Amino acid sequence: MSRVGHHIKAALHQVHSIAGLVLALLLALIALTGAIMSFEDEIVDHLNADIMHVAPRAAPVLMPDELIARLSAAQDVGKVSAVTLASDPSAAVRLRFARDEQGARPSSLYVDPYDARALGTPRGEEFFATVRRLHRWLLIPGDAKGWGRQITGIAALGLIVMLISGLVLRWPRRAGSVRMWLKPNLGLSGRGLHRSLHAVIGTWVLPVYLVMTLTGLWYAFDWYKDGVAWLLSRPQMAAAKMQPKMPTKQPRAADRTEPAQAMGFDRAWSTFQREEGGRFSRALLTLPAGPGTVIRMRSWQKDSKLESVRDEFRIDAVTGLVVSAERYADKTLGEKAIASVLDIHCGAILGWPGKLAFMIAAALMPLFAVTGILLYLSRRKLRRPAQPPIGRLVPGE
């Protein structure tokens, strides 16, 4: 290797080491929380199987507004902000509530669709909500509007730098040898073993980490999201996605003519049922956060296996008119990729084997933090000059 090559590798080694020391613990925390959430849906469904389903009956199910009214008459449940309804007659209705005056969101509630009887709050919901906030925003106040979003984004950029520099640093002389790339030398000990584990297992998970970071940046930086939308979407769709969101301004008490809850779900729900018929498996209806009458609806078809494969509607709750309809089947390949960012991020796009592989890769992040720190400390020890014998420190002896 030429002298220039040695200088470049030395510089990359410094960058890799410094970035690793600064971000090791943060990346380990983000990765471990991501691993915990890998099978969240399956775990929550298992924990709450007894309250998510009811015995089907011959009686018709209640309309959303009547169901909420009956439930509110029986107990104080707060303001409902979203309702999840299903075409399956044995599925319970899930209600989600608006934040209270302190900014906290009450736990959601499952309700019998035939008589509005409360079935219970889902177990595990609060735990996974906390883990999600830790993963995305490090529990820093403000959530997506606080500093946590930028910090996790910077950590993702740092991981990309470490992945690229690490790949260059470990490039073997026999690059065509699969054994050199993928087989760790477990016969070594100490620094040699740490280096082998760090480099070889890092090669195993490098493609997964690249996918995780490139998709994770979607949630961290608006400029990144706008760039991806411009690259993968049709021009008119990209322009719509890149429009700045207007701040939600709450009307003054004197200006409020109709509270959001009084607006109701029924008319939008009836319109949706006429449009979709029996093709959907479940639908999520969400009231507008601020002033307005347009309800956002997300629906999943019966053959949908992924959370991202869904249609989106906006329906005026007062008139029942469809304001917009965005169907997954009408999207281009690039737009489907954008819609599937979360499923790609966690490996769900590959089914449960992909989720398992991504979970294992995320759980291995602490290994790189530990072996990287050990390698740094051992390198410092090797560079430390040996202390001369004490006798040589005294002139004339």
N, C-alpha and C positions, 0 to 999 in steps of 0.2 A: 504494500500500500504506500502511496506517495505521502510526502509530508503534508500536503494540502488535505488529503483524505484523513490523515491522523488528526489534523486540527479540526476538521468538520465533525468527526466522530466524537472528539473530546468536547466540542461545543454542544452537540446533541446529548451527550451523556450528562452534561451539567444541566441542560434544560430539563431532561427527563427526571433527574434526581430532585431538582428544586421543585418542579411541579408536583412530583410524587410526595415529597415531604410536606408541602403546603396543603395538598388536597386529600391526602390518604384517608384521614379519619372522616372527612366530609363525604367522600365518594363511597366509603364503606357504609356509612349511615344511609345514604340515598339508595345504594344497591340492596342492602338488607331489607329496608322497608318495601322496596319494589318486589323483592322475593316473597315477602309476607303476603302481598296483595295478589300474587299470581293466580291463585285459585280462590279469590274472594267470593265470586258468585257461587261456586260449588259449595263452599263452606257455609255461607249464609243460607243457601237453599236447604242444606242438610239440617242446619240448626233450627230452621223455622218451618220445616215441612208440616208441622201440626197446625200452624196458623195461616199458612199460605193457601190452603185448600179447604173447601166446604163440601158437604154432600149436595149434589145437584137436586133441584126440586122442580115440580111442575109449574110453580108460580113464576111469573116473569121477574127478572132482576129489576131493581130500582134504578131510576135515572139518577145521574150524579148529584143533582141539586137536592132531590128528595132524600137521597141517602145521607148527604151532609146535614140537611136540616134535621132529620130524625136523630142522627148521632149527636148533634149539638144540643138537642132538646134533652137527651139522656145524660150528657156529661159535658163539662167545659173542655173543649179540645183546641181552642184557639182558631186562628184564621187558616183555612186550607189554601195552599198555593198551587198544588198539583195533585192530579189523580191519575193512577194507573189502572186501566180497565182491560179486560181480556175477553176474547171470544169463547174461551173455555168456560162452560157453565159451572165447573167445579173450582175455578180460580177466585180467590178473595180479591177485593179491591184494596189498593194501597193508597193511603192519603199521606201527603207531605205537607208540612206546615211552614208558614212564613216565619221569619225571624222575629223575636220579641223585641222589646224596647232596649234590652241590653245587648242586642246583636246575636244572641244565641238562637239556634234553630232547634225546636223540640224534636224528639224522636218521631219517626213516621209511625203509622198505625195501619194494621190490617183490619178490614171490616167485612162482615158477611154481606154479599151483594143483594141478598133477598130480604133481610130484615134490619140492616144497618147495625147489627150487634158487633161491638168491638171485640176482636179476636186476640189482640195483643200487639205489643211493639216488637219489632224484629231483634232477636238476640244477635250480638256481634256488630250491629250497625255503628254504634258509638266507637267501638274499638277500631274498626276499619276506617271510619271517618278521621279519627286522630292520626292513624298511620298514614293516610293519604295526605293530610295536611303536613305531616312531618316530611314525607317524601317530596312533595311539591314545593313547599314553602318553609320548611324547617320550623314550623309552629311560630314563625315570626308574625306579630300582629299586622293585620291588613290583608293576610292571605295573598291572593293574586295581585292585589294593589300595593302590597308591601315590598320590602327589600328581599324577602325570601325567594321570590321568583327570579330576580336577577342573579342572586348568589348561586342558585342551583344551575342557572344557565351558564354562568362563568365556569362552574365546576365541570359542566359537560364539555365546554370548549377546551378546558385544561386536559380532560381525559382524551379528547381527540389528539391533542399535541403529544401526549404520552404514548398513545397507541402508535402513531406514525413514527415517532423517534425510537420507540422500543423495537418496532419492526426493523428499522434500519440498523440499529445497534446489534441485533441478534442475527442478522443475515449471515448464514453459515457459508464457509468457503465452498462446500459442496451443496449448492442451492437446490440441485435436483434430487437430493437424497430425502425421501419421505421420513426415514428414521431420524435424520438429523433435525428435522423440523418438529416432529410430533412425539418422539419417545424420550421421556425424562430419564436421566441417569440416576437411579435410586441407589446405586452402589456407593455414591459419594457421601460425604458427611460435611457438616459445617458450612462454610461459605460456598463450596462447590455445589452442595445439595440445594442450598437456598437459591443460587443462581439458576440451576437447572429447572427447579420448580417454577420460579418466577418467569423464566423465558419460555419454556415449553408449554406450560398450561396457559400462559398469556397468549401464545399462538393459537391454542385451541379456541379460546373465547373471544379472540380479537374480532371476528366478523360479527358476533352477537353484540359486543360492546359498541361497535360502530353503528349498527342498526339502532340500538338503544339511544345512543347520544344524538344521532342525526334526527331521529323522531322526537326525542325529548326536547330538543331546541325549539320545536314547533310551539311548545307550551311556555317557553321562557322569554322569547324575544318577538315582538311584533314585526320587526324588520325581516326576520327570518321567515315568519309565517307569510308575510306579503310577498317575499321573493319566491317561495315555493308555490304559492297560489298563482303568481304571474307565470311561472315556468310550466306548471302542469295543467292549469285550467284554461278553458276557452276565454278569449279576451273579455267578453261581457261578464262571465262568471268571476274572473279575476278582479275586474273593476269593482264588482259588487262586494267581494270579500275584502278589498282594500279600502273601502269607504270607512272613514273614522266613525266610531260609534259616538252618538250624541250622548252627553251625560244625562242620566235619569234625574229629572227634577221633580221632587215630590210637591204636589199642589198644596197650597195653604188650606187650613181647615175651612176657611170661609169660602174657598173656591170649589170645594169638593161637592159635587152634585150627586155622585153615585159611588159608593165604595166598591173596590174591586170584587169583594166577595159577593155583593148583591148582583154583580154582572152575571154570574153563573156559568155553568158548563153545558147546560142541556142543549141549547141551540147549535153550538159548535159540534157537540157530540152527535146530534141527529144528522147534521150535514155530512160529517165524516162517515157515518154508517151508510148513508145513501151513496157516497162516492166509492167506498171500498167494499161494501157488501160483507161477505164472509171471508175475504182473502187475508185479513190480518189476524195475528195471534194475540197481540197486545198493543195498547196505545197509551202514550203518556201525554196528558193534557196539562199545560202549564199556563197559569194566568200571567199577564204582563206585570213586571215588577213595579212599573210606574204608571202614570196616567195612560189610558188607551183602552181599546176594547178588543184587540187582536189576541187570540189565544194561539200559542204555539203547540203543535201536535207532532209527536214522533210516533211512527207506527212500524211494527216489525211483521213481516209476512210469516206465514206458517212454516215455510221451508227455510227460513233464515236461521243460520247457525252462528252468525257473528253479530256482535252488538252494533257494528258499523253498518251492516246491511239493513238500512232502514229508509223509509220515506219521511219527508218533512212537509207539513202543511201549516199554513197560517190562515185561521178562519175568524172572521169577525163574530164576536159573541153576541152582538145585538141583532145584526141582520142575518147572520148565518151564511154569509157569502164567503167563498174561498178567495182569500187575498192572494195566495201563492201556493204552488204545489211543486215540490222538488222530489222527484222520484229517483231512487237509486239506479233503476234500470236504464234511465235516460242519460246518466252521467258518462263521460268519456273515461278511458282507462286512467288518465291522470287524475281526474276528479274523483274516481273511485279510490285511488291511492290516498288522496287527501282525506276522504271520508274515513279511510281505514287506518289513519295514523296511530290511534290508540291500540288497535288490534295488532298492528305491525310492531309497535313499541314493546308489547308484552309477549309477542310470539303467538298470540291467539290466531293469527292469520294462517298458521300451519296446524291448527287443531290442538288437542291436548298434548301431543308430543312436543310441539313447538313451545307451548307454555311451560312444560316441564324443563325443556332444554334452557329456556331463558331464565327460569327460576334458579336452576343449578348454577348457571353462569353468574347471575347476580349474587348468589350466596357465596361464590368463590372470591368476591372482591376483597374481603378482609385478608385472604391469603396473600394477595399482592401487596397490600399495605404492610403486613408483618414482614414478609420476605424482603420487600424493598427497604424498609427501615433497618433490618438486620444487615443487608448488604452495604448500606450506607455507613453504618457504624463499624463494620469490619473493614471497610475501605479506609475509613479515617484512622483506624488502629494500625493498618499496614503502612499508611503514609507518615505516621508519627515517628520522628527520628529517635533512634535508640539512645538512651541516656549513657553518656560515657562513664567509665568507672570513676568512683569518687576520688581515688588516688590521683587520677590525672588532672583533677581540678586544682590541686595544690602545687604551685611551681616549686621545682627543686626536689620533689620527692619521687 
